[in-house]
Amino acid sequence: MFASDTVRIDGSLGTFSYISEKGSEVTKAFCARCASPIYGVNTRLPDHLTLSLGTMDDASGLAIEVVIFKRDKPHWDQLGDGVTAFATQPDWEP
């Protein structure tokens, strides 16, 4: 997120939390009405937030740089050249 960006979420959010394989607490937020995923936070990276791509009005300017949990991607989902991929949660920080 950049300081000049505007974020607007209407309605209520629900959350659930769990302990990851690395021992950190992961919290996922979702639309309380339709259960669509909105964002996630992880205590290992307190300054980072993961946003679900579907929350963006226009993602055409984004490029995939890193894939985490490559083990779970469908066989037909091909990664481009130069994409760093991890099978599971890495000991890595952005």
N, CA, C and O atoms as CSV, one atom per row, in Angstrom:
chain,resi,resn,atom,element,x,y,z
A,1,MET,N,N,0.842,-1.176,0.000
A,1,MET,CA,C,0.000,0.000,0.000
A,1,MET,C,C,0.884,1.235,0.000
A,1,MET,O,O,1.916,1.282,0.669
A,2,PHE,N,N,0.480,2.186,-0.728
A,2,PHE,CA,C,1.172,3.465,-0.763
A,2,PHE,C,C,0.329,4.487,-0.025
A,2,PHE,O,O,-0.895,4.368,0.030
A,3,ALA,N,N,0.978,5.484,0.538
A,3,ALA,CA,C,0.268,6.490,1.337
A,3,ALA,C,C,-0.828,7.188,0.540
A,3,ALA,O,O,-1.826,7.625,1.113
A,4,SER,N,N,-0.653,7.297,-0.772
A,4,SER,CA,C,-1.636,8.008,-1.590
A,4,SER,C,C,-2.803,7.121,-2.009
A,4,SER,O,O,-3.797,7.627,-2.530
A,5,ASP,N,N,-2.706,5.804,-1.794
A,5,ASP,CA,C,-3.775,4.894,-2.185
A,5,ASP,C,C,-4.957,5.004,-1.226
A,5,ASP,O,O,-4.784,5.265,-0.036
A,6,THR,N,N,-6.131,4.807,-1.752
A,6,THR,CA,C,-7.333,4.839,-0.942
A,6,THR,C,C,-7.915,3.439,-0.874
A,6,THR,O,O,-8.053,2.767,-1.896
A,7,VAL,N,N,-8.251,3.009,0.310
A,7,VAL,CA,C,-8.856,1.704,0.509
A,7,VAL,C,C,-10.249,1.918,1.055
A,7,VAL,O,O,-10.445,2.689,1.994
A,8,ARG,N,N,-11.220,1.236,0.466
A,8,ARG,CA,C,-12.588,1.350,0.946
A,8,ARG,C,C,-13.210,-0.030,0.976
A,8,ARG,O,O,-13.269,-0.731,-0.035
A,9,ILE,N,N,-13.663,-0.399,2.134
A,9,ILE,CA,C,-14.363,-1.658,2.314
A,9,ILE,C,C,-15.698,-1.336,2.961
A,9,ILE,O,O,-15.747,-0.724,4.028
A,10,ASP,N,N,-16.773,-1.743,2.320
A,10,ASP,CA,C,-18.105,-1.550,2.876
A,10,ASP,C,C,-18.565,-2.853,3.506
A,10,ASP,O,O,-18.289,-3.935,2.987
A,11,GLY,N,N,-19.267,-2.746,4.624
A,11,GLY,CA,C,-19.812,-3.928,5.264
A,11,GLY,C,C,-18.902,-4.458,6.349
A,11,GLY,O,O,-17.860,-3.881,6.656
A,12,SER,N,N,-19.316,-5.554,6.912
A,12,SER,CA,C,-18.599,-6.160,8.034
A,12,SER,C,C,-17.586,-7.188,7.554
A,12,SER,O,O,-17.788,-7.863,6.544
A,13,LEU,N,N,-16.490,-7.292,8.301
A,13,LEU,CA,C,-15.490,-8.314,8.040
A,13,LEU,C,C,-15.551,-9.361,9.134
A,13,LEU,O,O,-15.769,-9.047,10.304
A,14,GLY,N,N,-15.355,-10.602,8.741
A,14,GLY,CA,C,-15.163,-11.678,9.694
A,14,GLY,C,C,-13.695,-12.057,9.664
A,14,GLY,O,O,-13.008,-11.770,8.684
A,15,THR,N,N,-13.205,-12.684,10.697
A,15,THR,CA,C,-11.804,-13.131,10.724
A,15,THR,C,C,-11.710,-14.521,11.333
A,15,THR,O,O,-12.575,-14.946,12.098
A,16,PHE,N,N,-10.654,-15.207,10.981
A,16,PHE,CA,C,-10.274,-16.429,11.674
A,16,PHE,C,C,-8.762,-16.467,11.731
A,16,PHE,O,O,-8.086,-15.945,10.845
A,17,SER,N,N,-8.236,-17.081,12.764
A,17,SER,CA,C,-6.795,-17.150,12.967
A,17,SER,C,C,-6.365,-18.593,13.186
A,17,SER,O,O,-7.134,-19.427,13.663
A,18,TYR,N,N,-5.119,-18.862,12.825
A,18,TYR,CA,C,-4.548,-20.181,13.065
A,18,TYR,C,C,-3.042,-20.040,13.235
A,18,TYR,O,O,-2.476,-18.998,12.904
A,19,ILE,N,N,-2.400,-21.059,13.738
A,19,ILE,CA,C,-0.949,-21.077,13.896
A,19,ILE,C,C,-0.364,-21.793,12.675
A,19,ILE,O,O,-0.749,-22.917,12.354
A,20,SER,N,N,0.569,-21.122,12.007
A,20,SER,CA,C,1.171,-21.686,10.793
A,20,SER,C,C,2.181,-22.775,11.139
A,20,SER,O,O,2.518,-22.977,12.305
A,21,GLU,N,N,2.661,-23.477,10.103
A,21,GLU,CA,C,3.692,-24.499,10.284
A,21,GLU,C,C,4.970,-23.897,10.871
A,21,GLU,O,O,5.750,-24.606,11.507
A,22,LYS,N,N,5.189,-22.603,10.667
A,22,LYS,CA,C,6.370,-21.913,11.183
A,22,LYS,C,C,6.152,-21.362,12.595
A,22,LYS,O,O,7.069,-20.780,13.173
A,23,GLY,N,N,4.954,-21.537,13.156
A,23,GLY,CA,C,4.680,-21.099,14.516
A,23,GLY,C,C,4.159,-19.676,14.654
A,23,GLY,O,O,3.981,-19.194,15.773
A,24,SER,N,N,3.914,-19.005,13.556
A,24,SER,CA,C,3.365,-17.654,13.630
A,24,SER,C,C,1.842,-17.704,13.581
A,24,SER,O,O,1.256,-18.681,13.113
A,25,GLU,N,N,1.210,-16.641,14.069
A,25,GLU,CA,C,-0.247,-16.559,13.992
A,25,GLU,C,C,-0.622,-15.882,12.685
A,25,GLU,O,O,-0.125,-14.801,12.369
A,26,VAL,N,N,-1.498,-16.522,11.933
A,26,VAL,CA,C,-1.994,-15.997,10.676
A,26,VAL,C,C,-3.469,-15.656,10.879
A,26,VAL,O,O,-4.242,-16.476,11.376
A,27,THR,N,N,-3.848,-14.445,10.492
A,27,THR,CA,C,-5.248,-14.033,10.581
A,27,THR,C,C,-5.738,-13.701,9.190
A,27,THR,O,O,-5.107,-12.927,8.470
A,28,LYS,N,N,-6.850,-14.278,8.814
A,28,LYS,CA,C,-7.482,-14.027,7.514
A,28,LYS,C,C,-8.777,-13.261,7.744
A,28,LYS,O,O,-9.563,-13.603,8.628
A,29,ALA,N,N,-8.993,-12.224,6.941
A,29,ALA,CA,C,-10.233,-11.447,7.003
A,29,ALA,C,C,-11.043,-11.724,5.742
A,29,ALA,O,O,-10.487,-11.870,4.654
A,30,PHE,N,N,-12.353,-11.793,5.899
A,30,PHE,CA,C,-13.233,-12.106,4.781
A,30,PHE,C,C,-14.535,-11.329,4.923
A,30,PHE,O,O,-14.871,-10.864,6.012
A,31,CYS,N,N,-15.260,-11.192,3.829
A,31,CYS,CA,C,-16.557,-10.531,3.847
A,31,CYS,C,C,-17.508,-11.375,4.699
A,31,CYS,O,O,-17.696,-12.563,4.440
A,32,ALA,N,N,-18.099,-10.752,5.711
A,32,ALA,CA,C,-19.008,-11.479,6.600
A,32,ALA,C,C,-20.294,-11.893,5.893
A,32,ALA,O,O,-21.003,-12.783,6.363
A,33,ARG,N,N,-20.594,-11.257,4.777
A,33,ARG,CA,C,-21.840,-11.571,4.058
A,33,ARG,C,C,-21.659,-12.711,3.060
A,33,ARG,O,O,-22.471,-13.636,3.019
A,34,CYS,N,N,-20.586,-12.649,2.246
A,34,CYS,CA,C,-20.428,-13.651,1.184
A,34,CYS,C,C,-19.212,-14.550,1.369
A,34,CYS,O,O,-19.034,-15.500,0.606
A,35,ALA,N,N,-18.373,-14.275,2.359
A,35,ALA,CA,C,-17.186,-15.063,2.703
A,35,ALA,C,C,-16.031,-14.913,1.710
A,35,ALA,O,O,-15.092,-15.708,1.742
A,36,SER,N,N,-16.082,-13.915,0.834
A,36,SER,CA,C,-14.956,-13.680,-0.075
A,36,SER,C,C,-13.731,-13.251,0.719
A,36,SER,O,O,-13.843,-12.409,1.611
A,37,PRO,N,N,-12.551,-13.820,0.411
A,37,PRO,CA,C,-11.344,-13.422,1.142
A,37,PRO,C,C,-10.964,-11.979,0.820
A,37,PRO,O,O,-11.078,-11.542,-0.325
A,38,ILE,N,N,-10.513,-11.245,1.833
A,38,ILE,CA,C,-10.140,-9.845,1.658
A,38,ILE,C,C,-8.645,-9.648,1.890
A,38,ILE,O,O,-7.940,-9.185,0.994
A,39,TYR,N,N,-8.152,-9.993,3.077
A,39,TYR,CA,C,-6.721,-9.822,3.349
A,39,TYR,C,C,-6.255,-10.798,4.421
A,39,TYR,O,O,-7.058,-11.450,5.088
A,40,GLY,N,N,-4.946,-10.879,4.567
A,40,GLY,CA,C,-4.346,-11.709,5.603
A,40,GLY,C,C,-3.166,-10.995,6.237
A,40,GLY,O,O,-2.503,-10.179,5.598
A,41,VAL,N,N,-2.912,-11.308,7.495
A,41,VAL,CA,C,-1.742,-10.792,8.209
A,41,VAL,C,C,-1.067,-11.963,8.918
A,41,VAL,O,O,-1.703,-12.964,9.250
A,42,ASN,N,N,0.244,-11.810,9.141
A,42,ASN,CA,C,1.050,-12.853,9.738
A,42,ASN,C,C,1.966,-12.205,10.768
A,42,ASN,O,O,2.625,-11.211,10.463
A,43,THR,N,N,2.020,-12.749,11.982
A,43,THR,CA,C,2.847,-12.143,13.036
A,43,THR,C,C,4.339,-12.191,12.700
A,43,THR,O,O,5.112,-11.425,13.277
A,44,ARG,N,N,4.762,-13.056,11.795
A,44,ARG,CA,C,6.175,-13.078,11.382
A,44,ARG,C,C,6.537,-11.856,10.547
A,44,ARG,O,O,7.697,-11.443,10.525
A,45,LEU,N,N,5.566,-11.278,9.866
A,45,LEU,CA,C,5.782,-10.113,9.011
A,45,LEU,C,C,4.770,-9.039,9.382
A,45,LEU,O,O,3.840,-8.786,8.615
A,46,PRO,N,N,4.927,-8.403,10.533
A,46,PRO,CA,C,3.900,-7.473,11.017
A,46,PRO,C,C,3.720,-6.227,10.148
A,46,PRO,O,O,2.690,-5.560,10.248
A,47,ASP,N,N,4.682,-5.904,9.313
A,47,ASP,CA,C,4.573,-4.724,8.453
A,47,ASP,C,C,4.007,-5.048,7.074
A,47,ASP,O,O,3.985,-4.180,6.201
A,48,HIS,N,N,3.552,-6.279,6.863
A,48,HIS,CA,C,3.045,-6.693,5.556
A,48,HIS,C,C,1.608,-7.175,5.662
A,48,HIS,O,O,1.178,-7.688,6.695
A,49,LEU,N,N,0.889,-7.002,4.586
A,49,LEU,CA,C,-0.503,-7.403,4.471
A,49,LEU,C,C,-0.667,-8.070,3.117
A,49,LEU,O,O,-0.193,-7.538,2.113
A,50,THR,N,N,-1.319,-9.211,3.062
A,50,THR,CA,C,-1.598,-9.839,1.775
A,50,THR,C,C,-3.027,-9.517,1.374
A,50,THR,O,O,-3.963,-9.743,2.140
A,51,LEU,N,N,-3.187,-8.994,0.181
A,51,LEU,CA,C,-4.508,-8.663,-0.348
A,51,LEU,C,C,-4.913,-9.691,-1.392
A,51,LEU,O,O,-4.097,-10.094,-2.220
A,52,SER,N,N,-6.144,-10.107,-1.356
A,52,SER,CA,C,-6.649,-11.007,-2.386
A,52,SER,C,C,-6.817,-10.236,-3.684
A,52,SER,O,O,-7.351,-9.127,-3.690
A,53,LEU,N,N,-6.365,-10.817,-4.772
A,53,LEU,CA,C,-6.413,-10.145,-6.065
A,53,LEU,C,C,-7.833,-9.713,-6.429
A,53,LEU,O,O,-8.015,-8.673,-7.062
A,54,GLY,N,N,-8.827,-10.486,-6.045
A,54,GLY,CA,C,-10.210,-10.163,-6.361
A,54,GLY,C,C,-10.733,-8.906,-5.692
A,54,GLY,O,O,-11.815,-8.431,-6.039
A,55,THR,N,N,-9.989,-8.356,-4.738
A,55,THR,CA,C,-10.434,-7.125,-4.075
A,55,THR,C,C,-10.093,-5.879,-4.887
A,55,THR,O,O,-10.551,-4.784,-4.561
A,56,MET,N,N,-9.305,-6.033,-5.923
A,56,MET,CA,C,-8.833,-4.872,-6.690
A,56,MET,C,C,-9.710,-4.623,-7.906
A,56,MET,O,O,-10.081,-5.552,-8.623
A,57,ASP,N,N,-10.034,-3.355,-8.127
A,57,ASP,CA,C,-10.827,-2.991,-9.297
A,57,ASP,C,C,-10.051,-3.193,-10.590
A,57,ASP,O,O,-10.624,-3.581,-11.608
A,58,ASP,N,N,-8.740,-2.930,-10.552
A,58,ASP,CA,C,-7.920,-3.046,-11.754
A,58,ASP,C,C,-6.538,-3.548,-11.367
A,58,ASP,O,O,-5.739,-2.802,-10.802
A,59,ALA,N,N,-6.257,-4.799,-11.666
A,59,ALA,CA,C,-4.964,-5.399,-11.339
A,59,ALA,C,C,-4.088,-5.530,-12.575
A,59,ALA,O,O,-3.080,-6.236,-12.547
A,60,SER,N,N,-4.458,-4.860,-13.655
A,60,SER,CA,C,-3.727,-5.021,-14.916
A,60,SER,C,C,-2.285,-4.535,-14.840
A,60,SER,O,O,-1.457,-4.975,-15.637
A,61,GLY,N,N,-1.958,-3.650,-13.917
A,61,GLY,CA,C,-0.595,-3.149,-13.802
A,61,GLY,C,C,0.298,-3.983,-12.894
A,61,GLY,O,O,1.463,-3.646,-12.686
A,62,LEU,N,N,-0.242,-5.063,-12.355
A,62,LEU,CA,C,0.533,-5.901,-11.437
A,62,LEU,C,C,1.215,-7.032,-12.190
A,62,LEU,O,O,0.711,-7.518,-13.202
A,63,ALA,N,N,2.367,-7.441,-11.680
A,63,ALA,CA,C,3.086,-8.579,-12.238
A,63,ALA,C,C,3.425,-9.540,-11.107
A,63,ALA,O,O,3.749,-9.109,-10.001
A,64,ILE,N,N,3.351,-10.835,-11.379
A,64,ILE,CA,C,3.684,-11.840,-10.375
A,64,ILE,C,C,5.190,-11.862,-10.206
A,64,ILE,O,O,5.934,-12.014,-11.175
A,65,GLU,N,N,5.635,-11.708,-8.966
A,65,GLU,CA,C,7.059,-11.767,-8.658
A,65,GLU,C,C,7.404,-12.961,-7.783
A,65,GLU,O,O,8.473,-13.554,-7.929
A,66,VAL,N,N,6.492,-13.319,-6.864
A,66,VAL,CA,C,6.744,-14.403,-5.915
A,66,VAL,C,C,5.482,-15.234,-5.756
A,66,VAL,O,O,4.377,-14.698,-5.672
A,67,VAL,N,N,5.658,-16.543,-5.715
A,67,VAL,CA,C,4.561,-17.471,-5.450
A,67,VAL,C,C,4.933,-18.277,-4.218
A,67,VAL,O,O,5.997,-18.895,-4.166
A,68,ILE,N,N,4.057,-18.268,-3.235
A,68,ILE,CA,C,4.239,-19.065,-2.035
A,68,ILE,C,C,3.176,-20.161,-2.049
A,68,ILE,O,O,2.038,-19.919,-2.451
A,69,PHE,N,N,3.533,-21.326,-1.625
A,69,PHE,CA,C,2.690,-22.522,-1.670
A,69,PHE,C,C,2.501,-23.008,-3.108
A,69,PHE,O,O,1.398,-23.361,-3.525
A,70,LYS,N,N,3.605,-23.014,-3.851
A,70,LYS,CA,C,3.579,-23.531,-5.219
A,70,LYS,C,C,3.049,-24.970,-5.249
A,70,LYS,O,O,2.469,-25.399,-6.247
A,71,ARG,N,N,3.247,-25.704,-4.164
A,71,ARG,CA,C,2.783,-27.099,-4.106
A,71,ARG,C,C,1.282,-27.208,-4.328
A,71,ARG,O,O,0.793,-28.259,-4.741
A,72,ASP,N,N,0.537,-26.123,-4.058
A,72,ASP,CA,C,-0.917,-26.156,-4.153
A,72,ASP,C,C,-1.471,-25.630,-5.474
A,72,ASP,O,O,-2.684,-25.655,-5.684
A,73,LYS,N,N,-0.603,-25.156,-6.366
A,73,LYS,CA,C,-1.123,-24.560,-7.604
A,73,LYS,C,C,-1.591,-25.648,-8.567
A,73,LYS,O,O,-1.005,-26.730,-8.608
A,74,PRO,N,N,-2.624,-25.377,-9.329
A,74,PRO,CA,C,-3.095,-26.355,-10.302
A,74,PRO,C,C,-2.050,-26.568,-11.404
A,74,PRO,O,O,-1.279,-25.657,-11.706
A,75,HIS,N,N,-2.020,-27.751,-12.000
A,75,HIS,CA,C,-1.026,-28.068,-13.025
A,75,HIS,C,C,-1.093,-27.128,-14.235
A,75,HIS,O,O,-0.083,-26.908,-14.905
A,76,TRP,N,N,-2.265,-26.578,-14.514
A,76,TRP,CA,C,-2.427,-25.710,-15.678
A,76,TRP,C,C,-1.995,-24.270,-15.424
A,76,TRP,O,O,-1.918,-23.479,-16.364
A,77,ASP,N,N,-1.715,-23.919,-14.183
A,77,ASP,CA,C,-1.300,-22.558,-13.828
A,77,ASP,C,C,0.218,-22.450,-14.013
A,77,ASP,O,O,0.989,-22.865,-13.147
A,78,GLN,N,N,0.629,-21.895,-15.135
A,78,GLN,CA,C,2.047,-21.808,-15.472
A,78,GLN,C,C,2.641,-20.489,-15.002
A,78,GLN,O,O,2.061,-19.424,-15.213
A,79,LEU,N,N,3.809,-20.570,-14.360
A,79,LEU,CA,C,4.497,-19.381,-13.880
A,79,LEU,C,C,5.409,-18.850,-14.979
A,79,LEU,O,O,6.009,-19.625,-15.724
A,80,GLY,N,N,5.510,-17.544,-15.077
A,80,GLY,CA,C,6.375,-16.931,-16.066
A,80,GLY,C,C,7.840,-16.999,-15.652
A,80,GLY,O,O,8.159,-17.349,-14.515
A,81,ASP,N,N,8.714,-16.665,-16.573
A,81,ASP,CA,C,10.141,-16.610,-16.281
A,81,ASP,C,C,10.409,-15.540,-15.240
A,81,ASP,O,O,9.759,-14.495,-15.236
A,82,GLY,N,N,11.356,-15.795,-14.365
A,82,GLY,CA,C,11.735,-14.806,-13.366
A,82,GLY,C,C,10.864,-14.770,-12.135
A,82,GLY,O,O,11.060,-13.916,-11.271
A,83,VAL,N,N,9.894,-15.684,-12.027
A,83,VAL,CA,C,9.034,-15.735,-10.845
A,83,VAL,C,C,9.698,-16.626,-9.801
A,83,VAL,O,O,9.979,-17.795,-10.065
A,84,THR,N,N,9.945,-16.080,-8.632
A,84,THR,CA,C,10.482,-16.862,-7.522
A,84,THR,C,C,9.334,-17.655,-6.910
A,84,THR,O,O,8.274,-17.096,-6.629
A,85,ALA,N,N,9.537,-18.951,-6.704
A,85,ALA,CA,C,8.465,-19.800,-6.180
A,85,ALA,C,C,8.974,-20.656,-5.025
A,85,ALA,O,O,10.087,-21.180,-5.064
A,86,PHE,N,N,8.143,-20.785,-4.005
A,86,PHE,CA,C,8.425,-21.616,-2.834
A,86,PHE,C,C,7.316,-22.636,-2.689
A,86,PHE,O,O,6.140,-22.291,-2.805
A,87,ALA,N,N,7.669,-23.884,-2.438
A,87,ALA,CA,C,6.660,-24.932,-2.271
A,87,ALA,C,C,5.799,-24.675,-1.042
A,87,ALA,O,O,4.595,-24.930,-1.060
A,88,THR,N,N,6.418,-24.167,0.034
A,88,THR,CA,C,5.705,-23.891,1.275
A,88,THR,C,C,6.156,-22.523,1.784
A,88,THR,O,O,6.892,-21.817,1.095
A,89,GLN,N,N,5.720,-22.151,2.974
A,89,GLN,CA,C,6.117,-20.876,3.565
A,89,GLN,C,C,7.633,-20.868,3.757
A,89,GLN,O,O,8.161,-21.713,4.481
A,90,PRO,N,N,8.337,-19.938,3.129
A,90,PRO,CA,C,9.800,-19.927,3.225
A,90,PRO,C,C,10.308,-19.176,4.460
A,90,PRO,O,O,9.573,-18.413,5.088
A,91,ASP,N,N,11.561,-19.407,4.784
A,91,ASP,CA,C,12.256,-18.570,5.754
A,91,ASP,C,C,12.830,-17.404,4.965
A,91,ASP,O,O,14.038,-17.316,4.740
A,92,TRP,N,N,11.951,-16.525,4.556
A,92,TRP,CA,C,12.271,-15.448,3.607
A,92,TRP,C,C,11.432,-14.258,3.958
A,92,TRP,O,O,10.291,-14.402,4.397
A,93,GLU,N,N,11.979,-13.087,3.771
A,93,GLU,CA,C,11.206,-11.863,3.983
A,93,GLU,C,C,11.256,-11.024,2.728
A,93,GLU,O,O,12.307,-10.915,2.096
A,94,PRO,N,N,10.136,-10.430,2.359
A,94,PRO,CA,C,10.095,-9.576,1.152
A,94,PRO,C,C,11.040,-8.399,1.265
A,94,PRO,O,O,11.128,-7.588,0.343
